[in-house]
Every structure is written in C-alpha cells, then in structure tokens.
Amino acid sequence: MAKFYTIIFLTFYFFLKGIPAGFAETARAENDLAASKHDKTFPADTILIKKYYNLALANLYYDAEKSLLYSQQILRIAQKHQWNKGKMMAYDLMSNYYVIDGSYDILREVSNEILILSKKTEMPLYTANAKRFLAEASAEYKQFEAAKANLQSAIEIYTELRQDSLKAVSLETLGNFYREKLEYPEALRYYDQAFFAYKKIGSQWGMASTLQNRGYLYVRKDELDNAEDNVNEALDIFRKMNNRYGILNGLNDIGNIYFLKNDFDNAIKTEKEALELSHLYKSSRQTNWALICLYKSYKAKNDIETALFYLEKVDYIRRTRHIERIAREYNMYKLIYENQQMDSEIQQKIIGEQTTIQRFLVGFSCLIVGFAAFLWLNNKKLRQKNAAIKEALIQGQTIERKRVAAELHDHLGGTLASLNWYLYGMDKKLLSEEEQKTYNSVHQMVGAAYREVRSLSHNLMPMELEEHGLVMALHRLVGKLNENNSIHFTFNISGLENRMSKKVEFELYSIVLELTNNILKHSQADTASINLEENMKTINLSIIDNGSGMKSKSSHGVGLGNVKSRVQSLMGKIKISTEENPGTKIEIEIPKPGIK
C-alpha cells in the first residue's frame, strides 16, 4: 500500500510540475507569438523584418510605392510565423501610407486590425496609434465626435508613455479636425500647441507640417498672404530636410495659393515642379492635385488646348487612381483574410491541444478523486476500528475494575479482616513490653491496610454509583478525599436532578477519579474544585486546582490519555488550560443525548 501511495504522489507531483510550462507556452502563443513554436528561419526573418521596417520608414516620405511594398513584405513574413508584433509594425507603416494617400476605407480596416492585436499583446503604444488612425478615417467622413474621442484617448496614452512626438502629431491632427469643422480659433490654438511641442523636441518635420496645415487654414479663411507665408516657411524647412513628400505637398499648396491669387504663371511653374516630383514619389493623389491646378490655371489664361490636355490627364489619373485603389484594397483585404484564416487554423490547433490537456486533466482528476475516496473510506474504517478498540478498552477497564474491586473486597479485604480478628484474639498481657509495641504497630498497620483496601475497592466501583448515581458517588468521593489529605476539595453542582445512563455516569466518575488522583500526586496544590453543571444541550464538568500546573506536553501521561479516550467515547470535548494564576483547569463538555 505504501508503494502505491508513493507512485500516485510522484505521478501527481511530476504532472503538476510539467503543466505550468505547457500553459505558459499556450499563453505566449495567444499573446505575442500566436504559434507555440517557430521554425529555424524565425531569427533570420526577424532581422529581415527590421531591415524592411527601416527601409519602409525611410521611403515613407521619399518613395511611397517602395514604402508600401516593404510594409507588405513585413506583413507576409510576420504572418508566416504568426508574430503579432511584426504584423502591427507592418500595419502601422501601411496606416501612415494610407493617411498620406487618402485611402481612408483601407485605413479603417487596418487600424481595427492594429487595435485587436495591440489589445491581445498588451502593447498600448500601438493601441494609441490605431486610435489616432481611426480618428483620421472618422474625420474624413465627418464623424467628428468619434474622431475626437479616439484622438483624446490616444493623447492620454501618449502622455502616459511620454511619447511627446506622437502627442504633438495628435495635437496637430486635432487642429485639422477643428479646421474642417470651420472652428478656426480652436484649430489655431491646437496648431500653436503642436508647433511648440515639435519645437521643444527639435522636430523640424513636425514644425514644417504644422506650418503647412496652418497655411491651408488661412486658404480656407481667404487670408492668402498669411497662407503663402506659412506654406513657404514650411517648404523651406522641407527642402533643407530633402523631404520629398513634404516638398511635393508644399508645392501643391503654394501652387493652389498662386491660382487663388490669380498669379497663374507662378501657379503653372510651381505645379509643373510638383508634377515632376509626384512621378518620383509615385503618389497618384499628389499627381492629381498638380494636374487639376494646371488645368484650372491654363483655363483661366484661356489656353483651352493646354487646359484640355491636362484635363484629359486628370481624367486618366482619376481612373488610374480608382483602379489602383481597388487593387490596393483587394491586396490588403486578401492579406487580412489570409492572416485571419491562419489565425483561425492556429486557434483550432491550440483549442485541440487544450482539449487534449483538459481530457487528460479530467481523467487524472477522476483518478485523484477515486484515490481520495479510497483513502477516505479506508480512513473511515480505521477510525471506526479505533473507536471500537477504544470502546472495547473502556468496557474492558470497567469490567476489570469491577473484578479488581470484588477481588480486593472479597479476598484481600476478607484476609485482612481475619488477620485483624486474630490479632484481637491474642492476649497482650502475655507479651513483653517490646512485643506489645510490635503488636500495637502490626494491629494498626493491618487496620489501616484493611481501610485502604475497602476505600480502594469502593473507589473502583462504589456502591453509591450503582445505587444512587453520580452525584451521590462524587459527594462521597470528595468526603473521602478531604479526610486524610492536605488538599481541600469542593464539589459544586448545578442541575442534574435526574440520573444519567450508567455508561455516562461511570465514565464521568472515572474521569473525576483519574483527575483528582493526578491532583493528589502531581499538582502541589492546597485547594481544588469539582464543578458539574447541566445545560440545555450539554453536561459540563470542570476540575480546577491552584497547583504548579502542567509545564509541558510531556506531563500528559497515560492517565490523561485515558481521560481523553473516555471523553471521546461520550462524543465530548476537552480543554486543558494550565499555568494560569497558577494552576490547572480542565473543562469537559459532553452532549445530553446520553441522558435517560
């Protein structure tokens, strides 16, 4: 049996030891890495992803098409390994591109993907970016309240993460929102905040971007001189940075301002430069803006032939842009769909593995429950056997007490009584003085022995207990204890007008006899009390002395062990308080069902 317990314990131990690693792996699979394991190409691919990320970032404002291609490559590699962080890096780059390109439908889809992944992986920076991109998309469709809520949430996260540059971008975007709502003072307030935030961190790009957006606000207000000053200042900064997108965007804005000021020659000159640059940047949106301004400028100059030429290009670019947008949307949705399909397959695999683990756990739990039930039943049988043994032991002690009491009274007592009568029959006068002293001593010793035997016999099984019950027996016991001892015993009783069952009375009497005997032998007390009280549901017995107390558990010898066994046989409770004031207090409580 011991060997069986050992095997079960070791099995359970090693099972539990192995489970956390499995669950931790599953948790990691559903968190940063969707798959629990990667192939050998993963380390090299992460290096490649970092390389593509830097290239995509570098080309974001220099060659839009390259930036998008590198971003899509990052996404494909991240999907291959189901690396969520890599996916977010790709989606984040694409979102920046779609803001520049004005592809707000795709931007919304991609932003939602970032939001899902960032919450799953607990990466708040990407959560804030996703909310900022969603705000851009909402503002395009005039959903300003949703845009404002998303943007303010993003600003809170950026503030908490101390991302000052991204917070400045969000402030600038808020200015754009209020500009589109025609709330110009509020827009200017946010532009000022953004400009000073960029200036504080030394962001030339941010300062130029804010100046350009402020210039477009002045265009909307028809304050064209202010608009020209702000856009030219931004354009100078972009030229110094060699920021192709910034230069292109600034040229388109300044060309439009020249057109509005009826300076058609400068408008044409500026927009031709923008058109040439748009081909290098590969932005059909910027190309379209340049062509429209050229068409309107030539038309205003009554150069109808050239105006029609650019108008045809506008129409062509619009159709081309529409086709490109559809193609981009198709590719993007295809990538998202493939990613979702792959995620679904991995989730099914994880669910299958978890189901296997759960089944194993259920089976093992059943084994443990069965083993626990076996132990419980076995323990219950042992307890029942122990109780039966204790009961038999107590019954045996009772029978033995009666036998010993009868033997002492009938045989040893009778022998001592006969010896005493023989001594009475002797004529002391015939004895010498020394012999008479010996005679008297022997006579006294025999008498004392006879009285001791009678007392011992009576205490083992007193007649009062059999005939008159526990209370009378205890009264007589206390009287006997006070006859020849230096310890004064008192007996206090409350209730108990009716007799209890013989078993209860005998056990309680035996308990009192054992405990008073301990007081006489070990307590060094001068007073002691026996208290018996009947309540509604229990019988309470307490024995108190003012002696030296029980110094340690080793003082709990065989006698006290017998007392505890007797209390347990009565389904009772015992409490021992020692070394208090000083002395010992033993309290016993037994239920009343044993009462007749």
N, C-alpha and C positions, 0 to 999 in steps of 0.2 A: 504493500500500500504506500509506504514512504517513497519508494522508487517511482510509483505512478504520480504522486503529488509533485515530485521533483521534475519529471518530464513535462507535466502540464505547466508548471511555473516557468520553466525555461522557454517553452514554446511561446507562452504569453509575453514573456519579457522581450524575446528577440523580435516578436511580431510588433509589439509597441515601439521598439527601438527602430524598426525599419519603416514604420508608417509615416512619421513626420517628414522624412526626406521625400517620400513619394508625393505627399500632399503639397509640400513646399515646391516641388518641381511642377506640379499641376498649377499651383497658384502663379508661379512665374510664367508658365505657358500662357495663362489667360491674362497676364499683366503686360510686362514689357515685351516678352517673346511669346508669340502665340503658340509656337510649337515647342515641345519639351526638349527636343534635340535638334542640332543643326548638322549639316554635312561638313566635310572638311574644307569646303570653299568659303565658309562663312567669314572667317577672319580676313581673308583676302578681299572678299566682297565688301566688307565694312570699310576697308581702306579705299576701295574704288568708289564707294558711295560718298565718302568725304571729299575725294578728288572731284567727282562730278558736282557736288554741292558747291564747292568753291568756284568751279567754272561757271555754273549756272548763276551764282550770285554776281560774279564779275561781269557776266554778259547781260544781266538784267536791264541795265541802263545803257548798254552798248550794242547788243545784237539780240533782239527779243526772241527771234526764232531759235537761236542756239540755246538760250536760257531755257526755253520750253522743252527742247529736246533732251537736254541734260536732266531736267527735272523728271521727265517721263522715264529716263533710264534709271534714275534713283528709285522711282516707284516700282519698276519691274523687278529690280534686284531685291528691294525690301519685301515685295510680295513673294518672291521665291523662297525667302527664309522666314516669311511671316514676322518680320521685325517691325513692330509698331512705331518705334521711334523713327526708323528710316522712312516709313510711309508718311509720317507727319512732316518730316523735313521736306519731302517731295511736294506734298500738298501745300505746304506753307509757301514754297517758292512759286508754285503754279498760281496760288491765290494772288501773290504780288503781281505776277504777269497779267492775270485776268483783270485786275484793277486798272492797270495801265492800258490794256487792250479794250476795256469796256465790255467784257463778256460776263455780264452780271448773273445770267442764268447759271452758267457753269460755276461761277464764283460761289453762289449759294450752295450748290451741291457739294463742292469741295470743302467749303467751310464747315458744313454739317459733318462731313467725314472726319475732319480735324477735331471737332468738338467731341464726337463719340470716342475717338482714340485717346484724346488727351484726358478725358474723364476716366477711361479704363486704366490708363497708365499713371494717373495722378501726376500730370505734368501741367501745372497751372499756367505757365508761360504760353504754351500752345493753346490753352483754353482762351486766354485773353486775346491772342492773335485771331482765333476763329471768330470770337465775338466782334472784333474790330472789322473783319472782312464781311461778316453778316450785316453789320451796320452799314457798310458801303453799299451792299446789294439792296438793303431795305430803303436807303435814301434815294437810290436811283429810281425806285418805284413809288416814291413819295410817301413811304411808310415811316414818317419822321419819328413818331413816338417809339416804335420798335427799334429804330436805328439809334435813337438817343439812349434808350435803356441798355442796349448791348454795348454801346461805346462807354457809357459811365461805368458799367460793370468791368469792362476791360481796363479802364483807367484805375479803378480800385486795385485790381490785381497787379498792374504795372507799378503802382505806388508801393504796394506791399513787397514786391520783389525788387524794388529800387531800379526798375528799368526806365531810366529817365528819358532816353532817346525815344523809346516806343510810347511813353506817356506824352511826349511832345508831339509825336505823329498823331496821336488820338486827339489832342487839343486842336491841332491844325484841321483834322477831319471834322471836328465839331464846328469849327468856323465855317467850313464848306457847307455843312448842313444848314446852319442859320442863314448863310448866303442864299441857298436855294429856297429857303422859306421867306426870303426878302426881308429878314430881320437883320439889317446891315450893322447897326451899332453892336449888337450881340456878337455878330460874326467878327467884327473888327477887334472886339475885346478878346476873343479866343485866339485870333491871329497874333495879337500882341503877346499873349501868354506863351504861345508856341514859339514865336520868334526869340523871346528872351530865354526860353528853356533851351532852344537849339544853341543860342549864343553862349550860354553858360557851359554847355558841354563841348563847345567848339565844333558843332556840326555845320560846315559850310553848305552841304547839300540841303539840310533842313531849313537853314535861313533862306536860301535861294527859292526853295519850294514854297515857303510861306509868302515871300515877296511876290512870287508869280500868282499865287491864289488871291492875294490881296489886290494885285493889279486887275485880275479878272472881275473882282467885286466892283472896282471903280468903272470897269467897262459896263457892268450891269447898271451902275448908277449914272452912266453917261458923263463921268468925270474923266475924259480921255487923256488929259495931260497927266493927271495923277496915275492913271493906269499905265501910260507909257513909261513914266519914271520908274515905277515899281518893277515892271517886266524887264526893262533894260538893265536895272540893277541886278535882277535875278539872272539875266542872260550873261552878264559879265562874270558872275560867280561860276556859272555852269561852264563857260568857255575856259576859265582858269583851271577848272577841275577836269576838263576834257570829258564831261559827262554828255554822251551823245544824245541820250533821251531828253535830258534837261535842255540842251541847246535846241533840239528839234521842237520840243513843246513850246519853248520860249519864242522861237522864230514864228511858229504858227500863231501864237497870241499877239506878238508885235505886228505881224503882217495884217491880222484882223483889225488891230487898232488903227493902223495906217489907212485901211479901207474905210473904216468908220469916220476917219478924219478927212476923207476924200483925197488922201495922198496916194493915188492909185499907182504911180510909178514905183514909189518905195514899197508899197504893198506887193507889187509884182516881183520886184527884186528880192524882197525878203522871202516870199513864198516859194520862189524858184530855188533858193538856197535850202529851204525847208524840204521841198520836194526831193531834191538830190540826196539830202541827208536821210529822208524817210526810207529811201531804197536801201541804204546801207543798214539802217536799223531794222528794216523789214517789218514795219508796222503799217498795215493797210489802213488803220484808223487815222494815223497821222498823215498818211499819203492822201487820204480822202479829204481831210481838212485843208491841206495845202491846195489841192485841185479845186475845191469849192471856192476858196478865196481868189484863186487865179481866174476862175470862170467869172466871178462877180466883178472883179476888177477890170477885166477886159470888156465885159459887157457895159460897165459904167463908162468906159472910154470909147464905146461904140465900135470896138473892134470885134464885130459879130463873128467873123470867121474863126479867129483865135478863141473867142469865148465858147463857140460850139465845139471846137477841138477839145478844150478842157472839160466841157460838159459831157462829151462822149466818154472821156476818161473817167469822169466822176461816176457815170452810169456803169461803166465797166468795173471800176473798183468796188462799187456798191454790190454788184452781182458777185464779183470775186470774193469780196468780204463775207457775203452771205454764205457762199459755198464753203469758204474757209471756216466760218463759224460753225456750220453744220458738221464739217469734218472733225473740227476740234471737239465739238460736243459729242459726236459719235465715239471718237477715240477715248475721250475722258470717261464717258459713261461705260464704255466697254472695259476700261481699266478698273473702274469702281466695281462693276458687276463681277469681273474675274476675281477681284480681291474678296468680294463678299462670298462668292462661291467657294473660294479656297478657305476662307474663314469658316464657312459652314461645314466643309468637309473635316477641317481640323477639330471644330467643336463636336462634331459627331464622333470623331475618334476619341476625343477627351471624354465625352459622355459614355462611350463604350467602355473605356478604361475605368472610369469611375463606377460604372455599373458592375464591372467585374470585381472591383475592390469592395463595393458595397455588398455584393453577394458573399464574397469571402468573409467580410466583417459580420454579416448576418449569421453565416454558418458558424464562424468562430464564436460569436456571441451566444448562439444556441448551445455550443459545446461548453462555454463558460457557465451559462445558466444551468445546464444539466449537471455540470460538475459541482456548482454551488448548491444545487438542490440535493445532490448526493451527500455533500458534506453536511448540509443542514439536517437531513434525515438521520445521517449517521450520528451527528452530534446530539440530536434529539433522543435517539435511542440510548446513547451514552448517558445523557442527563437522566433519562428515566431509570436506567440501571443504577446510576449513582444515588438517585433518590430512593430507589428500592433498597439499596445496600444500607443507606443511612437509616431508613425506616426500620430495616431488619436489625441494624446495630442498636438503635434506640430501644426497640422491642426486646432485643436480647439483653440489653442493660437492665431494662425494667424487670424482666424475668429473673435475671441474675441477682438483682437487688433483693427481690422477694426471697429468692432461695438463700442468699447470704444472710439476710435479716432473720429468716426462720432458723438457719443453722446456728447463728450467734445466740438467738434467744433460746432455742430448744436444747442445744447441745452444750456449747461453751457456757452459756448462762446457767444452765442446769448444773453443769460440773462445778462452776464457781460457787453456786448456791449450796451444793452438797459439801464442798470444801469448807465453806463458811460455817455450816452446821457442825461439822466435825470439830472445827476449832472451838465452837461454843461448848461442845461436849467435853472438852478437856478441862481438868481441874488445875487452875493456875497456881493453886496453893502448893501443889507438889513440886513446882518448878523453882529453880533458884532465881535469884534476883535478875541475873543476866539472861536467863532463859525466858523469864517473864517479859523483859524488854523485847526480846526477839519475838515472843508470842504476840505481843501487842502490835508490833510492827507488821508481822505477817497478817494478823487479823485485819488491820487497817488496809493493807495493800489488797487483800482478797476482796474486801468490801468495796474499795474504790474500783477495782477491776470489774466487779460484778455490775456496779452502777454505770461504768463506762460502756460495758457491753450492752446493757439494756438501752442506754442512750443512743449508742451507735445503731443498734437494731431498730430502734424506734425511728431514728432519723432516716434510715434507708427506706423504710416503708412504714410510716406512722399510722397507727390505727385511726387517729383523728382524720387523716386524709381520706381513708376508706369510708369512714362512718359519717363524718361531719363536714368534709370538704376542705378546700384550700385555705379559706380564711382562718378557720379554727386551727389547722395544722401550722400555719405561719405564726399565729399568736403564740402557740406552744413553743415553736422553734425559737422565736425571739426571747421568750421567757427563759429557755434553756441557755441561749447564748449569753444572756445577761447574768447568769448565776455565778460563773467562775471565771469570767474574762474581764480584762481591763478596758475593753472596748464596749461602749454603751450603744446598744441598738435600739432604734424606734421603729414602729410599724404604723404606717398611715394608710387608710383605706377609704375609697370613695365609691359608692355603688356596690355592685356585686351582691345584691340581695338574693339572687338565685344561683344555684350551683351550675358549674360548667361541666362539660363532658369529662369523664375520668382521664382521658388522654391529655386534654388541655391542663387539667389540674395537676396531674402527675408531672408533666413537662415543666410547668411553671414552678412547681415545688422543687424539682430537681435543679432548675436554673438558679433559684434563690439559694439552695443549699450549696451549690458549687461556688457561687459568687461570694457568699458570706464566708465560706471556708477560705477562699482566696484573701479576703479582707483580714481574717484572723492570722493567716500565715505570712502575708507579704506587705500589708498596707502601712503598718506602723501608725495606724490611726487611733484616735481615742473616742471618736463618735462615728456612727454610721446610721443610715436610714433606709428603710424598705418602704416603697410607695407603690400602691396598687390602685389603679383608677379605671373605672368603666365609663366609656363614652358611648355615643350613639352607634358608632360603627366599629370601634376598636377597644381592646383591653391594653392599657399601658402600664408597664412595670418599670420602675427606676430604682436603682440602688446606688447610693451616694456615700462616699466616705471622705474624711479630711486628711487622708494619709499622704504618703510621699508620691503617689501616682505611679503610672507606668512610664518608665523612662524611654523605652524603645519598643519596637515591634517584637523584639526577641522576648519581651515579657509576656507575650501572648502564647501561653503554653497549651498543653493538651486539654486542661480544664476549660479554658476559654474556647478552645476549638469545639469541645463537646457542647458548650452553651450555644455557639453559633449554629451547630448542626441541629440542636433542638428547636431553635428559633426558626430555622428554615423549614423544619418538619411541620411547623404550625403556620407556614406561609407568611411569616412575620419579618420585621426589620429590626436591626440592632445598630445602635450608635454608641461609640465609646469616646468620651471626652476626658482627657487626662491633663495633669499638670496645671490645673486651674485652681488657684487660690489657697493652697494646693489641693490635691486630692484627685479622685476618680469618680466619674459619673457615667453609669451605663444605663441607657434607655432602650427599652424593648417595646415594640408595638406589634400586636397580632390582631388579625381581623376577627369579628364576632361570629361568623357562621359556625364556629365550633361550639357555641353556647347552646345548651339544651333549651 
